[in-house]
Amino acid sequence: MKKLCVLLLCIILMVGLLPSGIGEERPPLPQAVMALCQQYYPEHTLSQHSGFGDEQQGQWALVLSKDGNHILAIAEKDKTQPAYRFTIENPNALMPGDSRPSVLIDTGRDALFFGFSKDNDRWSFNASKSEAGWGEVGLILYSHLPGSEEYYETLMIVQEGLLFFDFLQTDGNENIEERYCYPPIPVPHLVGKIGIAEVDWAAFPTRPADWLESYSQPNPDVLRALTPMGWTFYEAQINLGGIHLLGQDEQGQTRLLLKRWLANVDNPKGGFYQDTVSAPLPEGIRVQAKPLGQGVSLYLDEQSRAFSFACDRDNVWRLSFVMAQDWYTITPHYVSLSSSEDNTFYFGAFSESDIRDIQLANIPSTFEEIKLQLDQSGWAKVNNPNPADRLHLRERPDRGSASLGKFYNGTPVQVLERKGDWARVQLAGHTGWMMANYLAIGVDMNQVQPAFPGMVGLDSLEMQPMPLYAKPDEHSPVIDKREIPHYIPYWIAGVVEDGWYYVYFYHEDLGGYMKQEWFWPGNG
């Protein structure tokens, strides 16, 4: 996907979404091209042209207009040919009416840009030429909301039957403020129909999601490409996390199909959809996915209950939030109720979270009920009598063993075994030994007050994923990369000398070492 973004962003910078009366001085058309237009389109007006050449050879893009209809044509000739001829004649490439069409062939002679405007929107198509001829078109749809300083650009390109599209928010001066890359949508109805000669401008929606979302008019070809055989479609939505389709399977059971796009590392425009099918769902349920979110929610309006799901690092969709009598966060390893005075994170095992086998009717409506279903045996938290002290995580059950860091009160660990005064523990995949006397085990850990330092990532690192190391050594393996602004759910759980922190992303149960120089106390 990155290569696609770079290509289309370069196009934005090159043509800047050309206005209808392009300001550059146009080279005069050869008489031979004008004669060709008069011969085949005697009643049309030549309203726009761009290109290069003379009477002997050349390449010219033309807009021929009549009664509000516009034809996109390309006239070409090389020295071996007796005369100019039309190589492209497309009456559907440009919006009819007062759409102010424009064309541009760039100075490299291998790229064509054509577009038009309507109200506050502008379509800017592009295509490249190779020895095989003109390639398939891409589109930048540019929008400006009246009365707003915000500008929006949707970049669209079709490849191997999939529509890839990115959404950009800009300041109107080609400065990108935000960019969102959505999963591709299958578009079998466009296969073989997006070359310059046959493309229809109306085939591209102003919102790609309109092809599948139920409150618009879903395209039946798109739905057939997405849903299993025998399914009856109810509704669908798309967001950054995938395409989510609610329907009825061949057995008549209501289910949610979650399609998550897994792009190839070496070829982002290649990849595949990983499909997850939910357990049977209650009748009357509806789906909602926030456009800029990664998760999806299911609503039971008659019961005033809702259930949100998120995809974890293992590509498993798990329950993440419940809205019922109480609103609470739930993960496979903790539950919390942040909207009340009880801001404790209750760590333990909760197995009923996988959407593939979850029974929504069994999910408690109150926080007290969910705590009773949490298995806290085998879990503990660091609990020094003096909260200012920290507890070593050592490689072996020996005070003289190498330390993997000193951890603050409230750090959650799983107890794997006991050996005398020592407990072998695991924190987000990292294992070591801690002195058992300084651990609160089982339900006792719910009384421990955390003592994590209130450090946040530097402002200069905002929006930059930083490496999470397996050891306090920049030459050690990188587990993953994560942003570290103040609003990301993480704790600085431990410290290694004066150079490293152990940072625990508690919502994901992901942890590793980061440099202390990347953090500061913040503004309070």
C-alpha positions in Angstrom: 0.0 0.0 0.0 2.9 2.3 0.7 4.0 2.3 -3.0 0.4 3.1 -4.0 0.3 6.1 -1.6 3.7 7.4 -2.9 2.6 7.2 -6.5 -0.7 9.0 -6.0 0.8 11.6 -3.7 3.4 12.4 -6.4 0.5 12.9 -8.8 -1.1 15.3 -6.4 2.1 17.3 -6.2 2.5 17.3 -10.0 -0.9 18.4 -11.0 -2.4 19.9 -7.9 -5.9 18.9 -9.0 -5.9 20.9 -12.1 -8.5 23.7 -12.4 -10.5 23.9 -15.6 -8.6 26.7 -17.3 -5.0 25.4 -16.8 -2.8 28.4 -16.5 0.1 27.2 -18.6 0.4 28.4 -22.2 -0.9 25.8 -24.6 1.2 24.8 -27.7 -0.8 25.2 -30.8 -2.5 22.1 -32.3 -1.2 20.9 -35.6 -3.5 21.5 -38.5 -3.6 17.7 -39.1 -5.1 17.2 -35.6 -7.6 19.9 -36.1 -8.6 18.4 -39.5 -9.0 15.0 -37.8 -11.4 16.5 -35.3 -13.4 18.3 -38.0 -13.6 15.0 -40.0 -15.0 12.8 -37.2 -16.6 15.4 -34.9 -17.7 18.3 -37.1 -20.4 19.4 -34.7 -18.2 19.4 -31.6 -16.2 22.2 -30.1 -12.6 21.6 -29.1 -12.8 22.9 -25.5 -9.5 21.7 -24.1 -6.2 20.2 -25.4 -2.7 19.3 -24.2 0.2 17.5 -25.8 3.3 17.8 -27.9 4.3 17.5 -31.5 3.9 18.9 -35.0 2.6 17.8 -38.4 5.0 14.9 -38.6 4.5 13.3 -35.2 2.9 14.0 -31.8 0.5 13.0 -29.1 -2.5 15.2 -28.1 -5.2 14.8 -25.5 -8.5 16.5 -26.5 -11.8 17.4 -25.0 -14.6 17.6 -27.6 -17.9 19.0 -26.4 -21.4 19.2 -27.8 -24.7 20.0 -26.0 -23.1 19.5 -22.6 -21.5 16.1 -23.4 -17.8 15.7 -23.5 -15.6 13.2 -25.3 -12.1 12.4 -24.1 -9.9 11.7 -27.2 -6.2 11.1 -27.8 -4.7 11.7 -31.3 -1.3 10.2 -32.0 1.1 9.9 -34.9 4.7 8.7 -35.3 7.0 9.4 -38.2 6.2 6.0 -39.8 2.5 6.6 -39.9 0.8 8.4 -42.8 -1.5 10.5 -40.6 -2.8 11.3 -37.2 -5.4 8.9 -35.8 -7.6 8.7 -32.8 -6.2 6.0 -30.4 -8.7 6.8 -27.7 -12.3 8.0 -28.0 -14.3 7.8 -24.8 -17.6 9.6 -24.4 -18.0 8.4 -20.7 -14.7 9.5 -19.2 -15.9 13.1 -18.3 -18.9 14.2 -16.4 -21.5 15.9 -18.7 -22.8 19.4 -18.2 -20.9 22.4 -16.9 -18.2 20.3 -15.3 -15.3 22.3 -16.6 -13.2 19.4 -18.0 -9.5 19.6 -18.3 -6.6 17.5 -19.8 -2.9 17.4 -19.4 -0.2 15.3 -21.0 3.0 15.7 -18.9 6.3 16.7 -20.4 7.6 13.2 -20.1 5.0 12.2 -22.6 4.1 9.0 -20.7 1.4 10.3 -18.3 -2.1 11.6 -18.9 -4.2 13.6 -16.5 -7.9 14.4 -17.1 -10.6 15.7 -14.8 -13.6 17.8 -14.1 -15.3 19.7 -11.3 -18.8 19.7 -9.8 -19.8 22.0 -7.0 -17.2 21.5 -4.3 -15.7 18.3 -5.7 -13.1 17.7 -8.3 -12.2 14.4 -10.1 -8.6 14.0 -11.3 -7.9 10.8 -13.2 -4.5 9.7 -14.2 -2.9 7.0 -16.4 0.6 6.0 -17.5 1.7 4.9 -20.9 4.2 2.1 -21.7 5.2 0.1 -24.8 2.0 -1.9 -24.3 -0.1 1.2 -24.5 -2.1 3.2 -21.9 -2.6 1.6 -18.6 -5.5 1.6 -16.2 -6.6 4.8 -14.6 -6.4 5.9 -11.0 -8.5 8.7 -9.4 -8.0 11.4 -6.9 -11.3 12.8 -5.7 -10.8 16.2 -4.1 -13.5 17.8 -1.9 -13.8 21.0 0.1 -16.6 21.5 2.5 -18.2 24.9 2.2 -17.4 27.2 5.1 -14.6 24.9 6.2 -10.8 25.2 6.0 -10.5 21.4 5.6 -9.9 19.7 2.3 -10.3 16.0 1.7 -8.7 13.8 -0.9 -9.7 10.2 -1.7 -7.1 8.3 -3.7 -8.5 5.3 -5.6 -6.9 2.7 -7.8 -8.1 -0.7 -9.0 -5.6 -3.6 -9.1 -6.4 -7.3 -9.6 -10.1 -6.8 -9.0 -9.6 -4.8 -5.8 -10.3 -1.1 -5.2 -7.5 0.3 -3.0 -8.4 3.7 -1.5 -6.8 6.1 1.0 -8.4 9.1 2.6 -6.3 12.2 3.2 -7.1 15.4 5.1 -5.1 18.4 3.9 -4.9 22.1 4.5 -5.5 23.0 0.9 -1.8 23.7 0.3 -0.7 20.1 -0.4 0.2 19.6 3.3 -1.2 16.3 4.6 -2.6 16.6 8.1 -4.0 13.0 8.4 -4.0 10.0 6.2 -6.1 6.8 6.5 -5.5 3.6 4.5 -8.6 1.5 4.3 -8.8 -2.2 3.3 -9.5 -2.8 -0.4 -13.0 -3.5 -1.7 -13.5 -6.3 -4.3 -14.9 -4.7 -7.5 -15.5 -7.5 -10.1 -17.8 -5.2 -12.1 -14.8 -2.9 -12.9 -12.4 -5.6 -14.1 -11.4 -4.8 -17.7 -13.4 -1.5 -17.6 -10.9 1.0 -16.2 -8.6 1.6 -19.2 -8.8 5.1 -20.7 -10.8 3.9 -23.7 -13.6 2.3 -21.6 -13.6 4.0 -18.2 -16.8 5.5 -17.0 -16.4 8.4 -14.5 -19.7 7.4 -12.8 -18.3 3.9 -12.0 -16.2 5.4 -9.2 -18.3 6.4 -6.2 -17.5 9.6 -4.2 -17.5 7.3 -1.2 -16.1 3.8 -1.9 -18.0 2.5 1.1 -21.3 3.2 -0.7 -20.7 0.1 -2.7 -21.3 -2.1 0.3 -22.9 -0.2 3.2 -26.5 -0.9 3.6 -27.8 2.6 4.1 -26.7 3.4 0.6 -27.3 1.1 -2.4 -24.8 -1.8 -2.1 -23.5 -3.1 -5.3 -24.7 -6.7 -5.8 -21.4 -7.7 -7.4 -19.4 -6.4 -4.5 -21.6 -8.2 -2.0 -21.4 -11.5 -3.9 -17.6 -11.2 -3.9 -17.6 -10.7 -0.1 -20.2 -13.1 1.3 -20.1 -16.9 1.4 -22.4 -19.0 -0.8 -25.8 -19.3 0.6 -25.7 -16.2 2.8 -28.5 -13.7 3.0 -27.1 -10.2 3.4 -28.4 -7.8 6.1 -25.9 -5.0 6.4 -22.2 -4.2 6.0 -19.8 -1.5 7.1 -16.1 -0.8 6.5 -13.5 0.9 8.7 -9.7 0.8 9.1 -9.9 -2.6 10.7 -11.7 -4.4 7.9 -15.1 -5.1 6.2 -17.9 -6.3 8.5 -20.9 -8.1 7.1 -24.0 -9.1 9.1 -26.2 -11.8 7.5 -27.8 -15.2 7.7 -26.0 -18.3 6.9 -27.3 -21.4 5.0 -28.7 -22.8 8.3 -30.7 -19.6 8.9 -28.5 -18.4 11.8 -27.5 -14.8 12.1 -23.7 -14.3 12.0 -21.1 -11.6 11.6 -18.4 -12.1 8.9 -15.3 -10.1 9.7 -12.9 -9.7 6.8 -9.4 -8.4 7.8 -7.0 -7.4 5.0 -3.5 -8.9 5.6 -1.1 -7.1 3.1 2.1 -8.7 1.9 5.2 -7.0 3.4 7.1 -6.9 0.1 4.0 -6.0 -2.0 1.4 -4.0 0.0 -1.0 -4.1 -2.9 -0.9 -7.9 -2.7 -2.3 -9.8 0.2 -5.5 -11.6 1.2 -8.5 -11.4 3.4 -8.6 -13.4 6.6 -12.2 -14.3 7.3 -13.6 -14.7 10.8 -17.2 -15.9 11.2 -18.9 -15.2 14.6 -20.9 -17.7 16.7 -24.7 -17.4 16.1 -26.0 -14.1 17.2 -29.4 -13.0 18.6 -32.1 -11.9 16.2 -32.5 -8.1 15.9 -28.8 -7.4 16.3 -27.1 -4.7 14.3 -23.5 -3.8 13.4 -21.7 -0.5 13.7 -18.1 0.3 12.9 -16.7 3.7 13.4 -15.1 4.8 10.1 -11.7 5.8 11.6 -11.7 2.9 14.1 -10.2 -0.5 14.1 -13.0 -2.4 15.9 -16.6 -3.3 15.4 -19.7 -3.2 17.7 -22.8 -5.2 17.9 -26.0 -3.6 19.3 -29.1 -5.2 20.9 -31.3 -2.2 21.0 -34.3 -3.9 22.7 -32.0 -5.0 25.6 -30.0 -1.7 25.7 -26.8 -3.7 25.4 -23.8 -3.4 23.1 -20.6 -5.4 22.6 -17.4 -4.1 21.0 -14.7 -6.3 19.5 -11.1 -5.7 18.5 -8.6 -7.8 16.6 -5.5 -8.7 18.6 -1.9 -9.3 17.5 -2.8 -12.9 16.7 -5.6 -11.7 14.4 -8.3 -13.1 16.7 -11.4 -10.9 17.2 -12.0 -10.6 20.9 -14.5 -8.8 23.2 -13.1 -5.5 24.3 -15.9 -3.4 25.7 -19.4 -4.0 27.1 -22.2 -1.4 27.3 -25.0 -2.7 29.5 -26.1 -1.9 33.1 -22.4 -1.1 33.6 -20.0 0.0 30.9 -16.7 -1.9 31.3 -13.5 -2.8 29.5 -12.8 -6.5 29.1 -9.8 -8.3 27.7 -8.6 -11.9 28.1 -6.3 -10.9 31.0 -8.1 -8.1 32.9 -11.4 -6.1 33.4 -11.8 -2.5 34.4 -14.5 0.0 35.1 -12.9 3.4 34.4 -16.2 5.4 34.6 -16.5 4.9 38.4 -14.5 5.5 41.6 -13.3 1.9 41.3 -10.4 2.4 38.9 -8.7 -0.9 39.7 -7.5 -3.2 36.9 -8.6 -6.6 37.9 -6.1 -9.1 36.3 -7.0 -12.7 35.7 -8.1 -15.1 32.9 -11.4 -14.5 31.1 -11.9 -17.1 28.4 -15.3 -16.2 26.9 -14.1 -13.5 24.6 -13.4 -15.0 21.1 -16.2 -13.9 18.7 -16.1 -17.3 17.0 -17.6 -19.0 20.1 -18.9 -16.3 22.3 -22.5 -16.4 23.6 -23.6 -12.8 24.1 -26.4 -13.8 26.4 -23.9 -15.1 28.9 -21.9 -11.8 29.1 -22.7 -10.1 32.4 -24.5 -6.8 32.5 -22.8 -5.6 35.7 -19.2 -5.2 36.6 -19.6 -7.1 39.9 -20.8 -10.1 37.9 -17.9 -10.0 35.4 -15.4 -9.9 38.3 -16.9 -13.1 39.7 -16.2 -14.8 36.3 -12.6 -13.7 36.3 -10.1 -16.5 37.3 -7.4 -14.6 39.3 -5.6 -17.7 40.5 -2.1 -17.7 39.3 -2.0 -13.9 38.9 -0.1 -11.5 41.1 1.0 -7.9 41.4 4.3 -6.4 42.7 3.6 -5.2 46.2 6.5 -3.6 48.1 5.6 -2.4 51.7 7.3 0.9 50.7 5.7 2.0 47.4 8.9 3.8 46.5 10.8 0.5 46.4 10.9 -1.6 43.3 11.2 -5.4 42.9 13.9 -7.0 40.8 13.0 -9.5 38.0 16.1 -11.8 38.0 17.3 -14.4 35.5 17.6 -17.0 38.2 16.2 -17.4 41.8 19.2 -15.9 43.4 19.9 -12.3 44.7 23.2 -12.3 42.9 21.6 -13.2 39.5 21.5 -10.6 36.7 18.5 -8.3 37.0 16.1 -7.8 34.1 14.8 -4.6 35.7 13.3 -3.3 38.8 9.5 -3.2 38.7 7.0 -0.8 40.4 4.1 -1.7 42.6 1.1 -2.7 40.6 3.0 -4.5 37.9 0.8 -7.6 37.0 2.5 -10.9 36.5 1.5 -14.5 36.1 3.0 -16.9 38.6 4.3 -20.0 36.7 5.9 -21.9 39.7 7.2 -21.4 43.3 10.6 -22.4 44.4 11.3 -21.6 48.1 11.2 -17.8 48.5 11.1 -17.3 44.8 8.3 -17.3 42.2 9.0 -17.7 38.5 6.8 -15.2 36.8 5.8 -14.0 33.3 5.0 -10.5 32.2 3.9 -10.1 28.6 6.0 -13.1 27.5 9.1 -12.1 29.5 10.0 -14.6 32.3 12.2 -14.4 35.3 12.2 -14.8 39.1 10.8 -12.4 41.8 10.8 -12.8 45.5 7.4 -14.2 46.4 7.1 -12.2 49.7 6.8 -9.0 47.6 4.0 -10.3 45.5 0.3 -10.0 46.2 -1.2 -13.2 44.8 -4.8 -13.9 43.7 -7.6 -11.6 45.0 -5.1 -9.9 47.4 -3.6 -8.1 44.4 -6.8 -6.1 43.9 -5.8 -3.9 46.9 -2.4 -2.9 45.5 -2.1 0.7 44.6 0.1 1.2 41.5 3.2 3.4 41.7 4.0 3.8 38.0 5.8 7.0 37.1 3.7 9.4 35.1 6.0 9.7 32.1 4.9 10.2 28.5 6.5 10.2 25.1 8.3 13.3 23.9 6.2 15.6 21.7 8.7 15.3 19.0 8.0 11.6 18.8 4.3 12.0 18.3 2.9 9.7 15.5 6.3 7.8 15.4 6.2 4.1 16.2 9.2 3.4 18.4 10.9 0.1 18.8 10.0 -2.2 21.7 13.1 -4.2 22.5 13.3 -7.8 23.9 16.2 -6.7 26.2 17.6 -3.4 27.5 19.9 -3.3 24.5 19.3 -1.6 21.2 21.1 -4.5 19.5 18.5 -7.0 20.8 15.5 -8.1 18.8 12.7 -5.7 18.2 9.4 -7.2 19.5 7.2 -4.6 17.8 6.9 -0.9 17.4 4.4 1.3 19.3 3.6 5.0 19.6 4.1 6.5 23.1 1.9 9.6 23.4 0.0 10.2 26.6 -3.3 8.8 25.3 -2.0 5.3 24.4 -2.8 2.7 27.2 0.6 1.8 28.6 2.4 1.8 31.9 6.1 2.4 32.7 6.2 -0.8 34.8 10.0 -1.1 35.4 13.3 0.6 35.1 16.8 -0.7 34.2 19.6 1.6 35.6 19.5 5.1 34.0 18.9 4.2 30.4 15.9 2.0 30.0 12.2 1.6 31.0 10.1 -1.6 30.7 7.0 -0.3 29.0 3.8 -2.4 29.3 1.0 -1.9 26.9 -1.6 -3.4 29.2 -4.5 -3.5 26.8 -2.6 -5.8 24.4 -0.6 -7.6 27.1 2.5 -6.5 25.2 5.7 -5.3 26.9 9.4 -4.6 26.2 12.2 -2.2 26.8 12.3 1.4 25.6 14.9 4.1 26.0 14.3 6.6 28.9 15.4 9.5 26.7 12.2 9.0 24.7 10.1 10.0 27.7 9.5 13.1 29.9 7.2 14.1 32.8 4.7 15.9 30.5 2.7 18.9 31.5 1.0 17.4 34.5 
